[in-house]
Amino acid sequence: MTQIKKRRTRRPAGTGAVIQRGDGRWIGRLNLADGTVKWFSGKNQDEVEKKLADALVTLGSGLPLPDDKLSVGGWLTEWLANLQGLKPSTVHYYRQYLTAYVLRSELAGKPLVKLEKADLLHLYRHMTAAKTGGGLGLSTTTAHHLAAILHLALEAAVEDGKVARNAATLVPRKQRPKVNRSEMSVLADDEFDRFFDAVRGDRLEALFVVAIREGLRQGEILALRWQDVDLERGVVTVMGSLSRGGRSEPKSEASRRSVVLFDETVDALRAHRSRQLQERLLVGTMWQDGDLVFPNEFGGFQSPQRLRDRLKAILDRAGLPRIRFHDLRHSAATNWLKGDMHPKVASERLGHASVAITLDLYSHVTLGMQREAVAAITRKRSGR
């Protein structure tokens, strides 16, 4: 009788074993509590033993074993469908990025448990590579936003027991996509004054003054109500933001803030309120009373797209470079810091979670402030 020899290495207590098959390949077997068996395969004995050991550690921690059949796309779809406690605009933002750059790519079909840092690095490089080289030609800022979303989704997969580790954390910081600060455009010096001249007399003059003087976000401006404006004290309280789903809570707790207004902003808002009362009389019963400071001609929410088109026309008329609406906020902050406003105060006015964000975002300004401070101290010491 011919005997078939098998070389096998058994794990203690008979919970699993690593076996070499007749064809020379190594496989691992793990007996589960429900009576089923989970199999592992690998390039060599060491790799299979490591997989079995990792599985035993996972079970010992009371966590379920990762699902080998769950794909990257399957998990991202499940994660998006179960997001809670977020603004509709945030969920839409996550879905838009993941759909455009992951769910329609080959990466979506890869098993989640096999996702490696190399896959993510390849994705980021493909996004930022020039179109002539086969890439998408996108900015590093876009790749940075996607990387942040993937980090959140993969961390949720770890917490849910779908995978043992977050592949996004394996990407070294130096290799992660960075925000391209050069994409920020600001109106400064004479351009600042030319912008004010260009909006003077416009129906939305006060709106643009609030944007470039007070640094409010577009959504915050469009959701602003008269009940949140105290012209006697010269203070605006940011209590909401306009998103795709309508008026919602501010972006963060820090975004819920009070902003002391510049005198010219108060004057612009007084004139705007008088003009709005006249518009309301003309429209009559067709007016939608939402108490909005900057509604459309019938009292409803202003269209963000119409606002962007209006900004473009104003900039063209003034001979100024075309910038984004959000760059008006950057222009405001840059003007404050150049005017010696303390970064902590600027941070609070902007609604940033910490002053570190402000200092990092406007480092091009604060570096100049440092140079001026050093020069002033040097002059003072030299004059002794």
Secondary structure as UniProt FT lines:
FT   STRAND          8..10
FT   HELIX           12..14
FT   STRAND          16..20
FT   TURN            22..23
FT   STRAND          26..31
FT   TURN            33..34
FT   STRAND          37..41
FT   HELIX           45..60
FT   TURN            61..62
FT   TURN            68..69
FT   HELIX           72..81
FT   HELIX           88..98
FT   HELIX           99..103
FT   HELIX           106..109
FT   HELIX           112..114
FT   HELIX           117..128
FT   HELIX           131..133
FT   HELIX           140..159
FT   TURN            160..161
FT   HELIX           167..170
FT   HELIX           173..175
FT   HELIX           181..183
FT   HELIX           190..199
FT   TURN            200..201
FT   TURN            203..204
FT   HELIX           205..209
FT   HELIX           210..214
FT   HELIX           218..222
FT   HELIX           226..228
FT   STRAND          229..230
FT   TURN            231..234
FT   STRAND          235..238
FT   STRAND          241..243
FT   TURN            244..245
FT   STRAND          246..248
FT   HELIX           253..255
FT   STRAND          257..260
FT   HELIX           263..283
FT   HELIX           284..286
FT   TURN            297..298
FT   HELIX           304..318
FT   HELIX           326..338
FT   TURN            339..340
FT   HELIX           343..350
FT   HELIX           355..361
FT   HELIX           363..382
//
